[in-house]
Amino acid sequence: MIKNILVPTDFSKQAENALKVAAQIAKKNNAKIYLCHILELPIHLADLMSSGVSAPAPEAIFFMKQAHKKFEEVTSKDYLKNIEVIETVSFEDVTHGIINSSTKNDADIIIMGSHGSTGFEELFIGSNAEKIVRTSKKPVLVIKEYCDIFNINDFVYATNFDNEDKGCLLAAHEFSKSIEAKLHLVWINTANSFKTTYETEEKMNKMISNLPIDNYTLNIYNDVTVEKGILNFAESINAGMIGISTHGRKGISHFINGSLGEDVVNHAKRPVLTFKI
């Protein structure tokens, strides 16, 4: 059950798309939204604020008032009606501010916006967002464009069917149930980590037989890379959402080049939900 949702915002259109999705989930679960803004102050002011002084400098007060005004504009939107939205401001750098805020507020999930396949370009986008996907212990849902999360019928979850991914797979199943979507579990077969259909199906069935899940399909998809396989399989069944677990730098363990989670988030057109193993 999702009770606390953290939504980082730079007050951009992309951040608002994420907030709208968070609002849908909050209404369904009677959850709180913690709307987090990273206030990037000049270094001397940031040091002053982090020192815990009782009277912030006048310049810091000005920046805080400007942020609060934007918060008031955002929280007055109709789609947030009857939802408890809690304003939070951090004076840390973006990555640490979001991660620490998610821990402090006991967030069950982080929902954040991004641009399309050209990469991350806003305050929370780019290397900062990739670091959040890579380092967050909480699930991270990245939204490219506004969507009706409860109108998603098919949710692709890429897995290697290893025991280490069992907890993330179960979490993906719970999320798919919460939005009433069918879960499509997929193994991506590549030349670098080729397995026969017999080997893969045996591994799939061995793991799934011990898990309390339903409303799912098992799939094997061949492609040149795991990332392309995930994206192409999702496209082939017109899935509304993609899920993946990540170790951080490596992604699911049979992918050896770079961070799979970051790459999928960066290039997918669909919402992507990542889980930390």
N, C-alpha and C positions, 0 to 999 in steps of 0.2 A: 504494500500500500504506500503510495506516494503522499507524504504529508507536508514536506518542505521542498520548495523548488527555488533554486538560485538562477536568476537571469542577469548576466552581466549586460550593461547597457552603455553605449556611447551616444544614445539618443538618435542613432541613425535609423534609416528605413529597415536595414537588415536586423538590427536589434529589436525593432518593433515587431517584425515578422516572428521572431523567436518569442517575444512576450505574448503575442496573440496565441501561439500554440501552447505556451505555458498556461495561459488563462483557460484554455479548453480543458487541459489536464487538471488544473486546480479546481475548476467547477465540478468535474466528475468525481474528484477525490476529496472535496472539501479541504483542499490544501492551502497553505500560505505561500505567497511569492515573496522572496527576498530580492528586491531590485537593487543590484550592486553597480555603483559607478566608481571608477578609479579616477581620483582627482589628482592629476599630474601637476604638482606644484613645482616651482623652481626649487633647485636642490636645497638652498638655505632654508626655505619655508618647510619643505618636506622633513628635513632634519629636525626643525623646531617642533613640528606637529608630532613626529614620532617620539620626541623626548618626553611627551606627556605634560607639557606646560599647561597651566590652568587657563591662561589668557592667550589665545592664538593671535598671531600678528594680524594687523588690519588687512593686509593683502590676502591672507589665508581666509579670513572671514568673507571677503569679497567673493573669492572663488567658491566657497561653500554656499553662499547665498545664491549665486548663479546656478549652481548644480541643483539646489533645492527648488528653485523656480522651475527648472526643467522637469524635475520629479513631479511637481504639482500638475504640470501640463499633461504629462504622461498618465498619471494615475487618475485623471479626470475622464479618461476615455470610457465610452460606454461598455466596451468589451471586458473591462475590469470591474464592472458593477457587481457588488456583493462578494467580492474577493478581498481577503485581507492582504494588502500589499505593504511590505515593510521596507522603508528606505534605508539603504546602507551605503556608506561612503568609505573608501579605503585610500590611504595616502601611500600605500606601498606601490611597487611596480606592478604592472598589469597581471602578470602570471601569478606572482605570490599573493597579490590582493584577492584574486578570484579563488585560488586554491584555499587560502586561509579563511576566506569568507564562507566557503562551502563547508569547511570543518566547523567553524565557529557557530554557524546557524543550522548545523546538523542536516544539511541538504541531502535529500534522497537522489536528486538528479540536478545536473547543470544543463540548462537549455540556452543555447547561444546562436546568434545569427552569423551568416557569412555571405560573401559574394559567390559567384559561380565558378566555373572551371578555370578561369584565368588566375585564380589564387585568392588569398586573403589580403584585403587591402585596408580595412578600417582599423580602429584602435584595438579591438579585440580580435582582429583578424591578422593573418600573417604568422610570423614565427611565434607570437604570443599565443594565438589560438592553438597552433600545433603543439606547443609545449603543454597547454592545458589538456588536450586530448591525450598526449603522451604521458603526462605525470599525474593526472587526477585519479584518485582512488574511487571517486564517485562516477557513475555513468554520465556520459556527456552526449547530449542530443544536439546535433548541429543542423540548423535550418537554413536552407538557401533561399527559398521563397515561401510565402505564406501558404499553408495547407490546412485542410481539415483533418486533423490527426485521427479522428474517429470515423473518417470515411476511407481509411486505408484498408484494403482488403487482403493484401499480400505483403508479408514481411520476410525478407531474405536474411538469413543468418549464416555467415560463412564460418565454418569450424573445421578443425583437423580431427575431431572426435577423439582427442586425447583426454585423459582423466583431468588434466590441469584446466581444461576448458569447461568442465562439467558445471561448475558454479555459474559461469557466465552464460552458458547455454540455458540453464534453468531460469536465470534472470531475464534472458531474452524471451523465453517462453511466457513468463509471467507478464512481461510488457505486452507481448502480442495478445494475450488473453485480455488485458486491461483495455486494449483498443479494439478488441473483437476482430483481430486479423488472423489469417491463416499463416502459420510459420513454415517457411521453406528452408530446411537445413541443406547446405550445399558444401560439398568437398570440391575444391578446385584442383584438378589434375594438371600438372605442368611437366615438361620434359626434365626439369631439374629434380623433381621429386615424384617421379612417375610411380603409380601403383596400378595394378590390374584391377579391373572391375570386381573380380572375385575378392581380392584382398581388401579393397575399399568397402564393399558391401558387408564383408565379415566384420570389419572394424566398426562400421556404423551400427550394425545390428547388435553387436556385443555391448556397446555403450548405451544405446537407446533402450534396450530391453530392461535396463535397471533404473530407468528414469520415469517419474510420474508425469509424463507429458501426453498431450493429445492434440488433435487438429493440426497435424504437421505432415510434410512430405520429406522424403530423402532424395537427394539429387547428387549426381556426379557431373561436373562440367569441365571440359578440356579447353585450355587456352594457353597462350604463350607466357603469361605471368598470372600470379594469383590476383593482383589488383584488377587487371583487365577481365579476368574470369568472373570476378564478383560483379563488376559493373555490367558486363555483357549478359550474364545470367539474369541479373535483376531486370535488365532491359527486355530480355527475351520473354519474360513472364509478366512484364509490365507491373513489377512490384512497386508499391508505394513507399517502401522504406528499406534500408539496409542496416544490418547490425554486424558488429565484429568485435572480437576481444583483442586486446593488445598487451604485449609485455612491456611496451614503452618503445624502445628502439626497434624491436624486431617484428612486431605484429604476431600473428599466429605462427607457431614455431617452424612450420615447414617452408616459410618464406624467409630468405636469408639476406635480402638486399634492402637496407633502409628501413623505414617505419611504414608498415602496411596500413596501420590505422590512419596515420596522417595523410598518406597518399589517397586512400579511398575517400576520406573526408574532403580532401582538396578537390578531387575530380568528379565526385558523384553529383548528379543533378538532384538526387532524391535526399530526403532527410537521412542522416546517418547517426546511429546510436552506438557508442563505443563503451566497452566494459573493460576494466583493468583486471588482468589475471593476478 
